[in-house]
Amino acid sequence: MSTEMIAVVVVGLLAGWVADSVLKAGGYGVAGDLGLGLGGGILAAILVQAAGIGIDAGWFAMGLVALVGATVVIGAQRRFWSREVSL
């Protein structure tokens, strides 16, 4: 496993943990938020590498990509698929 992918995994998990800690309402719990963060980070890294942008970007740049991806996925879940029941 490359340094870039380790950064993506770590940042994705951290983003999920922070989202669960800060944004209590509307999430799927710690495990769900960790999964969303990890999935969003990996998805963003794959999309950036498929576009040919981040192939040799380094671990810091891929960590930032993972952070953006995890934030977008967790934000979309909170916005569109919230677990809160609205009456």
VEXDREN-2710 file (C-alpha; in Angstrom, 1 decimal):
% VEXDREN-2710
k/r/px/py/pz
1/MET/0.0/0.0/0.0
2/SER/1.4/3.3/-1.0
3/THR/1.9/6.3/1.3
4/GLU/-0.8/8.2/-0.7
5/MET/-3.4/5.5/-0.1
6/ILE/-2.5/5.3/3.6
7/ALA/-3.1/9.1/3.8
8/VAL/-6.5/8.7/2.0
9/VAL/-7.6/5.9/4.5
10/VAL/-6.5/7.8/7.6
11/VAL/-8.0/11.1/6.5
12/GLY/-11.2/9.5/5.5
13/LEU/-11.6/7.8/8.9
14/LEU/-10.7/11.0/10.7
15/ALA/-13.3/13.0/8.7
16/GLY/-15.9/10.4/9.7
17/TRP/-14.9/10.5/13.3
18/VAL/-14.9/14.3/13.4
19/ALA/-18.3/14.4/11.6
20/ASP/-19.8/12.0/14.2
21/SER/-18.3/14.0/17.1
22/VAL/-19.3/17.5/15.9
23/LEU/-22.5/16.8/14.0
24/LYS/-24.5/14.7/16.4
25/ALA/-27.9/14.9/14.6
26/GLY/-28.7/13.1/11.4
27/GLY/-25.9/10.6/11.2
28/TYR/-25.7/6.8/11.2
29/GLY/-23.6/6.6/14.4
30/VAL/-19.8/6.2/14.7
31/ALA/-19.5/3.2/12.4
32/GLY/-21.7/4.6/9.7
33/ASP/-19.9/8.0/9.7
34/LEU/-16.5/6.3/9.6
35/GLY/-17.7/4.2/6.7
36/LEU/-19.1/7.3/4.9
37/GLY/-15.8/9.2/5.5
38/LEU/-13.7/6.3/4.3
39/GLY/-15.8/5.6/1.3
40/GLY/-15.9/9.3/0.3
41/GLY/-12.2/9.7/0.7
42/ILE/-11.4/6.6/-1.4
43/LEU/-13.9/7.5/-4.0
44/ALA/-12.5/11.0/-4.4
45/ALA/-8.9/9.6/-4.6
46/ILE/-10.0/7.2/-7.3
47/LEU/-11.7/9.9/-9.3
48/VAL/-8.8/12.2/-9.1
49/GLN/-6.3/9.5/-10.1
50/ALA/-8.6/8.4/-13.0
51/ALA/-8.6/11.9/-14.3
52/GLY/-4.8/11.8/-14.2
53/ILE/-4.5/14.7/-11.8
54/GLY/-3.1/13.1/-8.7
55/ILE/-1.0/10.3/-9.9
56/ASP/2.3/11.7/-8.4
57/ALA/0.7/14.3/-6.2
58/GLY/2.1/13.0/-2.9
59/TRP/0.5/12.0/0.4
60/PHE/-0.4/15.5/1.5
61/ALA/-2.3/16.3/-1.7
62/MET/-4.1/13.0/-1.7
63/GLY/-5.0/13.6/2.0
64/LEU/-6.6/16.9/1.0
65/VAL/-8.5/15.1/-1.8
66/ALA/-9.7/12.5/0.7
67/LEU/-10.8/15.2/3.1
68/VAL/-12.8/17.0/0.4
69/GLY/-14.4/13.7/-0.7
70/ALA/-15.3/12.6/2.8
71/THR/-16.7/16.0/3.6
72/VAL/-18.9/16.0/0.5
73/VAL/-20.2/12.5/1.1
74/ILE/-21.0/13.1/4.8
75/GLY/-22.5/16.5/4.0
76/ALA/-24.7/15.0/1.3
77/GLN/-25.9/12.3/3.7
78/ARG/-26.7/14.9/6.4
79/ARG/-28.5/17.1/3.9
80/PHE/-30.4/14.6/1.8
81/TRP/-30.6/11.3/3.8
82/SER/-30.8/12.4/7.3
83/ARG/-32.0/9.9/9.9
84/GLU/-34.0/12.6/11.7
85/VAL/-37.8/12.4/11.4
86/SER/-39.3/15.6/10.5
87/LEU/-43.0/16.2/11.3
END
